[in-house]
Amino acid sequence: MAKSSKYVAKHADANGFIRYTDEEHAVWRDLIVPQRERVRGYACQAYVDALARMELPDDRIPQCREVSSVLLDYTGWQVVPVPALIDFTEFFRLLSEKKFPAASFIRSREDMDYLQEPDIFHEIFGHTPLLTDTRYADFVAAYGRAGLAAPKEDHVWLARLFWFTVEFGLIARDSKNEVYGAGIVSSNSELGYSIDSAKPDRRQFDIIDVLRTPYRIDILQTVYFVLQSFDELYELANQDLLAAVRRARAMGMRAPTYVLVGSAA
């Protein structure tokens, strides 16, 4: 998780308040207003309903404590501001404690359409709404506990599970797929591509397949995994995730479905 960043973290004052500039608030507005409308045509109803519950403002970046007050009422989660990128151990620890780490900066206008690293818009708009859903929230906490218990060599295997569910997951509804992953709902370009494009491979969710599938962070995804319902995530929260990692490791990695250049995992 910890890599270099061109962005500088924003720090809270003694009262836990982070000050943003007028331009930073304007960037938030120009991101959330159109994206709130776009997701209605692609996101699952659970996400759409959860987004409405959050009552995120259009005209300013919300404070983490505001978001936390909603999450605490539903599932006991909180949002805590962190530097742009943190290491695996800190990431797992926070999730295990029902604390979602949120990068405190917001992207520049040069990165409006695509940003490799998470910013406050991705964290709040993408991740926090579904943390009001008990099934989803329990899975994320269980994932954090598994990460804390895992040896370091298993961290990259667990990263794939997070990537293909929490970040870039799809879910089935009747005869079509819908979006729930934070990396998709917060992305203008990936939102329509993930559902409408004929290019990516959409596979039924299988944890061993997920753990064995490589990905790249700097392209539109070539593979998506489709849940049948969030009950699958809830069931995963009660399974031995590290046992699944051991099985996947014994079978080995699948061949990449993308060109082997740039950043890969």
Phi and psi in degrees as GROMACS dihedral restraints (atoms count N, CA, C in turn):
[ dihedral_restraints ]
;  ai    aj    ak    al  type     phi  dphi    fc
    3     4     5     6     1   -88.8    20    10
    4     5     6     7     1   109.4    20    10
    6     7     8     9     1  -135.8    20    10
    7     8     9    10     1   176.4    20    10
    9    10    11    12     1   -73.9    20    10
   10    11    12    13     1   153.0    20    10
   12    13    14    15     1  -138.3    20    10
   13    14    15    16     1   144.4    20    10
   15    16    17    18     1   -85.6    20    10
   16    17    18    19     1    -9.1    20    10
   18    19    20    21     1   -94.9    20    10
   19    20    21    22     1   152.4    20    10
   21    22    23    24     1  -109.1    20    10
   22    23    24    25     1   131.4    20    10
   24    25    26    27     1   -64.2    20    10
   25    26    27    28     1   145.9    20    10
   27    28    29    30     1   -92.8    20    10
   28    29    30    31     1   139.8    20    10
   30    31    32    33     1  -112.7    20    10
   31    32    33    34     1   139.8    20    10
   33    34    35    36     1   -75.4    20    10
   34    35    36    37     1   151.5    20    10
   36    37    38    39     1   -81.8    20    10
   37    38    39    40     1  -172.3    20    10
   39    40    41    42     1   -61.9    20    10
   40    41    42    43     1   -21.7    20    10
   42    43    44    45     1   -96.5    20    10
   43    44    45    46     1     7.1    20    10
   45    46    47    48     1    80.2    20    10
   46    47    48    49     1    15.7    20    10
   48    49    50    51     1  -100.1    20    10
   49    50    51    52     1   129.9    20    10
   51    52    53    54     1  -102.0    20    10
   52    53    54    55     1   127.8    20    10
   54    55    56    57     1   -92.3    20    10
   55    56    57    58     1   127.4    20    10
   57    58    59    60     1  -115.7    20    10
   58    59    60    61     1   153.2    20    10
   60    61    62    63     1   -79.2    20    10
   61    62    63    64     1   165.6    20    10
   63    64    65    66     1   -58.8    20    10
   64    65    66    67     1   -38.9    20    10
   66    67    68    69     1   -66.1    20    10
   67    68    69    70     1   -38.9    20    10
   69    70    71    72     1   -65.6    20    10
   70    71    72    73     1   -39.8    20    10
   72    73    74    75     1   -63.6    20    10
   73    74    75    76     1   -37.2    20    10
   75    76    77    78     1   -66.8    20    10
   76    77    78    79     1   -37.6    20    10
   78    79    80    81     1   -62.4    20    10
   79    80    81    82     1   -44.9    20    10
   81    82    83    84     1   -55.7    20    10
   82    83    84    85     1   -47.7    20    10
   84    85    86    87     1   -59.2    20    10
   85    86    87    88     1   -44.0    20    10
   87    88    89    90     1   -74.0    20    10
   88    89    90    91     1   -15.1    20    10
   90    91    92    93     1   -88.4    20    10
   91    92    93    94     1   -50.2    20    10
   93    94    95    96     1   -75.8    20    10
   94    95    96    97     1   -35.6    20    10
   96    97    98    99     1   -61.7    20    10
   97    98    99   100     1   -52.8    20    10
   99   100   101   102     1   -70.8    20    10
  100   101   102   103     1   -34.7    20    10
  102   103   104   105     1   -69.7    20    10
  103   104   105   106     1   -32.4    20    10
  105   106   107   108     1   -59.4    20    10
  106   107   108   109     1   -36.5    20    10
  108   109   110   111     1   -78.2    20    10
  109   110   111   112     1   -38.7    20    10
  111   112   113   114     1   -62.4    20    10
  112   113   114   115     1   -40.4    20    10
  114   115   116   117     1   -65.8    20    10
  115   116   117   118     1   -22.1    20    10
  117   118   119   120     1   -62.3    20    10
  118   119   120   121     1   -26.4    20    10
  120   121   122   123     1   -90.3    20    10
  121   122   123   124     1    -6.7    20    10
  123   124   125   126     1  -131.4    20    10
  124   125   126   127     1   -30.0    20    10
  126   127   128   129     1   -80.7    20    10
  127   128   129   130     1   153.5    20    10
  129   130   131   132     1   -68.3    20    10
  130   131   132   133     1   158.3    20    10
  132   133   134   135     1   -62.6    20    10
  133   134   135   136     1   -32.7    20    10
  135   136   137   138     1   -60.3    20    10
  136   137   138   139     1   -40.8    20    10
  138   139   140   141     1   -70.3    20    10
  139   140   141   142     1   -45.0    20    10
  141   142   143   144     1   -58.4    20    10
  142   143   144   145     1   -44.5    20    10
  144   145   146   147     1   -65.7    20    10
  145   146   147   148     1   -40.5    20    10
  147   148   149   150     1   -65.9    20    10
  148   149   150   151     1   -39.3    20    10
  150   151   152   153     1   -61.2    20    10
  151   152   153   154     1   -40.6    20    10
  153   154   155   156     1   -63.6    20    10
  154   155   156   157     1   -38.4    20    10
  156   157   158   159     1   -61.8    20    10
  157   158   159   160     1   -32.6    20    10
  159   160   161   162     1   -70.3    20    10
  160   161   162   163     1   -27.4    20    10
  162   163   164   165     1    51.1    20    10
  163   164   165   166     1    49.1    20    10
  165   166   167   168     1   -68.5    20    10
  166   167   168   169     1   137.6    20    10
  168   169   170   171     1   -71.8    20    10
  169   170   171   172     1   150.6    20    10
  171   172   173   174     1   -88.4    20    10
  172   173   174   175     1   -28.7    20    10
  174   175   176   177     1   -98.6    20    10
  175   176   177   178     1     0.5    20    10
  177   178   179   180     1  -159.6    20    10
  178   179   180   181     1   158.5    20    10
  180   181   182   183     1   -75.0    20    10
  181   182   183   184     1   124.5    20    10
  183   184   185   186     1   -71.2    20    10
  184   185   186   187     1   150.9    20    10
  186   187   188   189     1   -79.9    20    10
  187   188   189   190     1   147.5    20    10
  189   190   191   192     1   -58.2    20    10
  190   191   192   193     1   -34.9    20    10
  192   193   194   195     1   -68.0    20    10
  193   194   195   196     1   -30.0    20    10
  195   196   197   198     1   -65.9    20    10
  196   197   198   199     1   -45.8    20    10
  198   199   200   201     1   -64.8    20    10
  199   200   201   202     1   -42.0    20    10
  201   202   203   204     1   -60.7    20    10
  202   203   204   205     1   -35.7    20    10
  204   205   206   207     1   -61.9    20    10
  205   206   207   208     1   -32.6    20    10
  207   208   209   210     1   -74.7    20    10
  208   209   210   211     1   -47.6    20    10
  210   211   212   213     1   -62.0    20    10
  211   212   213   214     1   -40.0    20    10
  213   214   215   216     1   -59.4    20    10
  214   215   216   217     1   -37.2    20    10
  216   217   218   219     1   -66.5    20    10
  217   218   219   220     1   -33.5    20    10
  219   220   221   222     1   -91.9    20    10
  220   221   222   223     1   -48.5    20    10
  222   223   224   225     1  -135.5    20    10
  223   224   225   226     1     0.5    20    10
  225   226   227   228     1    81.5    20    10
  226   227   228   229     1    11.3    20    10
  228   229   230   231     1   -86.0    20    10
  229   230   231   232     1   161.4    20    10
  231   232   233   234     1  -136.0    20    10
  232   233   234   235     1   164.1    20    10
  234   235   236   237     1  -115.1    20    10
  235   236   237   238     1   131.5    20    10
  237   238   239   240     1  -123.8    20    10
  238   239   240   241     1   132.4    20    10
  240   241   242   243     1   -71.3    20    10
  241   242   243   244     1   139.2    20    10
  243   244   245   246     1  -137.9    20    10
  244   245   246   247     1   168.4    20    10
  246   247   248   249     1   -59.0    20    10
  247   248   249   250     1   168.5    20    10
  249   250   251   252     1   -53.6    20    10
  250   251   252   253     1   -43.2    20    10
  252   253   254   255     1  -135.9    20    10
  253   254   255   256     1   133.1    20    10
  255   256   257   258     1  -122.5    20    10
  256   257   258   259     1   164.4    20    10
  258   259   260   261     1   -78.5    20    10
  259   260   261   262     1   167.0    20    10
  261   262   263   264     1   -57.8    20    10
  262   263   264   265     1   -44.4    20    10
  264   265   266   267     1   -61.2    20    10
  265   266   267   268     1   -45.3    20    10
  267   268   269   270     1   -66.2    20    10
  268   269   270   271     1   -39.2    20    10
  270   271   272   273     1   -59.7    20    10
  271   272   273   274     1   -49.9    20    10
  273   274   275   276     1   -63.3    20    10
  274   275   276   277     1   -41.5    20    10
  276   277   278   279     1   -60.9    20    10
  277   278   279   280     1   -46.7    20    10
  279   280   281   282     1   -62.3    20    10
  280   281   282   283     1   -45.3    20    10
  282   283   284   285     1   -61.9    20    10
  283   284   285   286     1   -40.2    20    10
  285   286   287   288     1   -62.7    20    10
  286   287   288   289     1   -25.9    20    10
  288   289   290   291     1   -94.7    20    10
  289   290   291   292     1    11.9    20    10
  291   292   293   294     1    60.4    20    10
  292   293   294   295     1    41.6    20    10
  294   295   296   297     1  -123.3    20    10
  295   296   297   298     1   116.6    20    10
  297   298   299   300     1   -90.4    20    10
  298   299   300   301     1   122.3    20    10
  300   301   302   303     1   -76.2    20    10
  301   302   303   304     1   124.1    20    10
  303   304   305   306     1  -118.6    20    10
  304   305   306   307     1   120.5    20    10
  306   307   308   309     1   -58.6    20    10
  307   308   309   310     1   133.5    20    10
  309   310   311   312     1   -89.7    20    10
  310   311   312   313     1   -11.7    20    10
  312   313   314   315     1   -87.5    20    10
  313   314   315   316     1   163.5    20    10
  315   316   317   318     1  -119.6    20    10
  316   317   318   319     1   146.4    20    10
  318   319   320   321     1   -60.3    20    10
  319   320   321   322     1   161.0    20    10
  321   322   323   324     1   -85.2    20    10
  322   323   324   325     1   168.7    20    10
  324   325   326   327     1   -66.5    20    10
  325   326   327   328     1   -23.8    20    10
  327   328   329   330     1   -67.6    20    10
  328   329   330   331     1   -21.2    20    10
  330   331   332   333     1  -112.3    20    10
  331   332   333   334     1    23.4    20    10
  333   334   335   336     1   -58.7    20    10
  334   335   336   337     1   -40.6    20    10
  336   337   338   339     1   -86.0    20    10
  337   338   339   340     1   -28.7    20    10
  339   340   341   342     1  -151.4    20    10
  340   341   342   343     1   134.8    20    10
  342   343   344   345     1  -144.1    20    10
  343   344   345   346     1   123.4    20    10
  345   346   347   348     1   -67.3    20    10
  346   347   348   349     1   -35.2    20    10
  348   349   350   351     1  -100.9    20    10
  349   350   351   352     1   154.3    20    10
  351   352   353   354     1   -74.0    20    10
  352   353   354   355     1   140.4    20    10
  354   355   356   357     1  -121.0    20    10
  355   356   357   358     1  -178.7    20    10
  357   358   359   360     1   -63.4    20    10
  358   359   360   361     1   -30.1    20    10
  360   361   362   363     1   -68.3    20    10
  361   362   363   364     1   -47.6    20    10
  363   364   365   366     1   -59.1    20    10
  364   365   366   367     1   -44.1    20    10
  366   367   368   369     1   -65.7    20    10
  367   368   369   370     1   -48.3    20    10
  369   370   371   372     1   -79.9    20    10
  370   371   372   373     1   -50.3    20    10
  372   373   374   375     1   -71.6    20    10
  373   374   375   376     1   -39.3    20    10
  375   376   377   378     1   -80.9    20    10
  376   377   378   379     1   -48.6    20    10
  378   379   380   381     1   -92.5    20    10
  379   380   381   382     1   -41.9    20    10
  381   382   383   384     1   -71.6    20    10
  382   383   384   385     1   -31.7    20    10
  384   385   386   387     1   -54.5    20    10
  385   386   387   388     1   -48.7    20    10
  387   388   389   390     1   -72.7    20    10
  388   389   390   391     1   -10.4    20    10
  390   391   392   393     1   -70.8    20    10
  391   392   393   394     1    -3.0    20    10
  393   394   395   396     1   -85.9    20    10
  394   395   396   397     1    -8.1    20    10
  396   397   398   399     1   -94.6    20    10
  397   398   399   400     1   120.7    20    10
  399   400   401   402     1   -58.2    20    10
  400   401   402   403     1   -41.4    20    10
  402   403   404   405     1   -62.6    20    10
  403   404   405   406     1   -46.7    20    10
  405   406   407   408     1   -66.0    20    10
  406   407   408   409     1   -47.5    20    10
  408   409   410   411     1   -62.7    20    10
  409   410   411   412     1   -39.7    20    10
  411   412   413   414     1   -65.4    20    10
  412   413   414   415     1   -37.3    20    10
  414   415   416   417     1   -63.6    20    10
  415   416   417   418     1   -44.7    20    10
  417   418   419   420     1   -63.6    20    10
  418   419   420   421     1   -40.0    20    10
  420   421   422   423     1   -66.4    20    10
  421   422   423   424     1   -42.0    20    10
  423   424   425   426     1   -64.0    20    10
  424   425   426   427     1   -36.4    20    10
  426   427   428   429     1   -61.4    20    10
  427   428   429   430     1   -43.5    20    10
  429   430   431   432     1   -61.9    20    10
  430   431   432   433     1   -41.9    20    10
  432   433   434   435     1   -64.5    20    10
  433   434   435   436     1   -40.7    20    10
  435   436   437   438     1   -63.4    20    10
  436   437   438   439     1   -40.6    20    10
  438   439   440   441     1   -63.0    20    10
  439   440   441   442     1   -40.1    20    10
  441   442   443   444     1   -64.2    20    10
  442   443   444   445     1   -34.0    20    10
  444   445   446   447     1   -83.5    20    10
  445   446   447   448     1   -13.2    20    10
  447   448   449   450     1   -81.9    20    10
  448   449   450   451     1   145.8    20    10
  450   451   452   453     1   -67.5    20    10
  451   452   453   454     1   156.6    20    10
  453   454   455   456     1   -57.0    20    10
  454   455   456   457     1   -33.3    20    10
  456   457   458   459     1   -68.1    20    10
  457   458   459   460     1   -14.4    20    10
  459   460   461   462     1   -93.1    20    10
  460   461   462   463     1    -7.2    20    10
  462   463   464   465     1   -60.1    20    10
  463   464   465   466     1   -43.2    20    10
  465   466   467   468     1   -66.9    20    10
  466   467   468   469     1   -29.9    20    10
  468   469   470   471     1   -68.8    20    10
  469   470   471   472     1   -43.9    20    10
  471   472   473   474     1   -65.6    20    10
  472   473   474   475     1   -30.5    20    10
  474   475   476   477     1   -59.0    20    10
  475   476   477   478     1   -34.2    20    10
  477   478   479   480     1   -67.1    20    10
  478   479   480   481     1   -35.7    20    10
  480   481   482   483     1   -63.9    20    10
  481   482   483   484     1   -44.6    20    10
  483   484   485   486     1   -63.1    20    10
  484   485   486   487     1   -42.9    20    10
  486   487   488   489     1   -60.0    20    10
  487   488   489   490     1   -48.3    20    10
  489   490   491   492     1   -86.1    20    10
  490   491   492   493     1     1.6    20    10
  492   493   494   495     1  -120.1    20    10
  493   494   495   496     1   -77.9    20    10
  495   496   497   498     1   -60.3    20    10
  496   497   498   499     1   -38.1    20    10
  498   499   500   501     1   -89.4    20    10
  499   500   501   502     1   -47.1    20    10
  501   502   503   504     1  -132.0    20    10
  502   503   504   505     1    38.2    20    10
  504   505   506   507     1   -85.5    20    10
  505   506   507   508     1   147.3    20    10
  507   508   509   510     1  -114.8    20    10
  508   509   510   511     1   160.4    20    10
  510   511   512   513     1  -138.2    20    10
  511   512   513   514     1   142.5    20    10
  513   514   515   516     1   -83.4    20    10
  514   515   516   517     1   143.3    20    10
  516   517   518   519     1  -142.4    20    10
  517   518   519   520     1   115.3    20    10
  519   520   521   522     1    54.2    20    10
  520   521   522   523     1  -119.0    20    10
  522   523   524   525     1  -103.6    20    10
  523   524   525   526     1    12.8    20    10
  525   526   527   528     1  -132.3    20    10
  526   527   528   529     1   167.5    20    10
  528   529   530   531     1  -103.2    20    10
  529   530   531   532     1   150.1    20    10
  531   532   533   534     1  -132.5    20    10
  532   533   534   535     1   166.8    20    10
  534   535   536   537     1   -99.3    20    10
  535   536   537   538     1   142.0    20    10
  537   538   539   540     1  -136.3    20    10
  538   539   540   541     1   -18.7    20    10
  540   541   542   543     1   -64.4    20    10
  541   542   543   544     1   138.6    20    10
  543   544   545   546     1   -63.8    20    10
  544   545   546   547     1   -34.1    20    10
  546   547   548   549     1   -68.0    20    10
  547   548   549   550     1   -21.7    20    10
  549   550   551   552     1   -91.0    20    10
  550   551   552   553     1   -49.9    20    10
  552   553   554   555     1   -63.6    20    10
  553   554   555   556     1   -24.5    20    10
  555   556   557   558     1   -94.5    20    10
  556   557   558   559     1     4.0    20    10
  558   559   560   561     1  -113.6    20    10
  559   560   561   562     1   125.5    20    10
  561   562   563   564     1   -62.9    20    10
  562   563   564   565     1   -47.4    20    10
  564   565   566   567     1   -75.7    20    10
  565   566   567   568     1   -38.9    20    10
  567   568   569   570     1   -76.9    20    10
  568   569   570   571     1   -24.6    20    10
  570   571   572   573     1   -58.0    20    10
  571   572   573   574     1   -57.0    20    10
  573   574   575   576     1   -72.6    20    10
  574   575   576   577     1   -38.1    20    10
  576   577   578   579     1   -58.5    20    10
  577   578   579   580     1   -42.4    20    10
  579   580   581   582     1   -62.4    20    10
  580   581   582   583     1   -27.0    20    10
  582   583   584   585     1  -105.2    20    10
  583   584   585   586     1   -41.2    20    10
  585   586   587   588     1   -91.2    20    10
  586   587   588   589     1   -29.1    20    10
  588   589   590   591     1   -73.3    20    10
  589   590   591   592     1   144.4    20    10
  591   592   593   594     1   -86.2    20    10
  592   593   594   595     1    -4.3    20    10
  594   595   596   597     1   -74.7    20    10
  595   596   597   598     1   -47.6    20    10
  597   598   599   600     1   -74.3    20    10
  598   599   600   601     1   156.5    20    10
  600   601   602   603     1   -91.7    20    10
  601   602   603   604     1   121.8    20    10
  603   604   605   606     1  -108.2    20    10
  604   605   606   607     1   114.1    20    10
  606   607   608   609     1  -112.0    20    10
  607   608   609   610     1   146.5    20    10
  609   610   611   612     1   -62.9    20    10
  610   611   612   613     1   137.7    20    10
  612   613   614   615     1   -62.3    20    10
  613   614   615   616     1   129.7    20    10
  615   616   617   618     1  -146.6    20    10
  616   617   618   619     1   121.0    20    10
  618   619   620   621     1   -61.0    20    10
  619   620   621   622     1   -36.6    20    10
  621   622   623   624     1   -68.2    20    10
  622   623   624   625     1   -41.7    20    10
  624   625   626   627     1   -62.3    20    10
  625   626   627   628     1   -42.5    20    10
  627   628   629   630     1   -58.5    20    10
  628   629   630   631     1   -48.8    20    10
  630   631   632   633     1   -64.8    20    10
  631   632   633   634     1   -23.7    20    10
  633   634   635   636     1   -95.3    20    10
  634   635   636   637     1    -2.2    20    10
  636   637   638   639     1   -99.1    20    10
  637   638   639   640     1   118.9    20    10
  639   640   641   642     1   -75.1    20    10
  640   641   642   643     1   160.6    20    10
  642   643   644   645     1  -145.6    20    10
  643   644   645   646     1   165.6    20    10
  645   646   647   648     1  -121.2    20    10
  646   647   648   649     1   144.7    20    10
  648   649   650   651     1   -88.9    20    10
  649   650   651   652     1   -11.7    20    10
  651   652   653   654     1  -108.7    20    10
  652   653   654   655     1    19.1    20    10
  654   655   656   657     1  -138.9    20    10
  655   656   657   658     1   164.5    20    10
  657   658   659   660     1   -64.9    20    10
  658   659   660   661     1   139.5    20    10
  660   661   662   663     1   -66.5    20    10
  661   662   663   664     1   144.9    20    10
  663   664   665   666     1   -96.4    20    10
  664   665   666   667     1   -14.3    20    10
  666   667   668   669     1  -136.9    20    10
  667   668   669   670     1   135.7    20    10
  669   670   671   672     1  -127.0    20    10
  670   671   672   673     1   147.7    20    10
  672   673   674   675     1  -110.9    20    10
  673   674   675   676     1   137.6    20    10
  675   676   677   678     1  -111.7    20    10
  676   677   678   679     1   117.5    20    10
  678   679   680   681     1   -76.9    20    10
  679   680   681   682     1   153.3    20    10
  681   682   683   684     1   -85.6    20    10
  682   683   684   685     1   -30.7    20    10
  684   685   686   687     1  -165.9    20    10
  685   686   687   688     1   168.1    20    10
  687   688   689   690     1   -69.6    20    10
  688   689   690   691     1   -11.6    20    10
  690   691   692   693     1   -61.1    20    10
  691   692   693   694     1   -28.6    20    10
  693   694   695   696     1   -63.8    20    10
  694   695   696   697     1   -39.6    20    10
  696   697   698   699     1   -66.9    20    10
  697   698   699   700     1   -39.3    20    10
  699   700   701   702     1   -63.2    20    10
  700   701   702   703     1   -39.5    20    10
  702   703   704   705     1   -65.5    20    10
  703   704   705   706     1   -38.5    20    10
  705   706   707   708     1   -62.2    20    10
  706   707   708   709     1   -34.6    20    10
  708   709   710   711     1   -61.9    20    10
  709   710   711   712     1   -22.2    20    10
  711   712   713   714     1  -105.8    20    10
  712   713   714   715     1    10.5    20    10
  714   715   716   717     1  -102.3    20    10
  715   716   717   718     1   166.8    20    10
  717   718   719   720     1   -84.6    20    10
  718   719   720   721     1    94.9    20    10
  720   721   722   723     1   -66.0    20    10
  721   722   723   724     1   -32.4    20    10
  723   724   725   726     1   -71.2    20    10
  724   725   726   727     1   -29.2    20    10
  726   727   728   729     1   -65.6    20    10
  727   728   729   730     1   -37.8    20    10
  729   730   731   732     1   -64.9    20    10
  730   731   732   733     1   -39.1    20    10
  732   733   734   735     1   -61.6    20    10
  733   734   735   736     1   -42.1    20    10
  735   736   737   738     1   -63.3    20    10
  736   737   738   739     1   -39.4    20    10
  738   739   740   741     1   -65.1    20    10
  739   740   741   742     1   -44.5    20    10
  741   742   743   744     1   -64.3    20    10
  742   743   744   745     1   -41.9    20    10
  744   745   746   747     1   -61.4    20    10
  745   746   747   748     1   -39.8    20    10
  747   748   749   750     1   -64.5    20    10
  748   749   750   751     1   -30.2    20    10
  750   751   752   753     1   -84.1    20    10
  751   752   753   754     1   -25.0    20    10
  753   754   755   756     1    88.3    20    10
  754   755   756   757     1   166.4    20    10
  756   757   758   759     1   -75.2    20    10
  757   758   759   760     1   148.4    20    10
  759   760   761   762     1   -76.2    20    10
  760   761   762   763     1   159.2    20    10
  762   763   764   765     1   -68.7    20    10
  763   764   765   766     1   140.9    20    10
  765   766   767   768     1   -62.7    20    10
  766   767   768   769     1   150.4    20    10
  768   769   770   771     1  -106.5    20    10
  769   770   771   772     1    21.1    20    10
  771   772   773   774     1  -139.3    20    10
  772   773   774   775     1   170.5    20    10
  774   775   776   777     1   -73.8    20    10
  775   776   777   778     1   134.6    20    10
  777   778   779   780     1   -82.4    20    10
  778   779   780   781     1    70.0    20    10
  780   781   782   783     1  -136.6    20    10
  781   782   783   784     1   162.6    20    10
  783   784   785   786     1    72.7    20    10
  784   785   786   787     1  -151.9    20    10
  786   787   788   789     1   -88.2    20    10
  787   788   789   790     1   129.0    20    10
  789   790   791   792     1  -135.1    20    10
  790   791   792   793     1   160.7    20    10
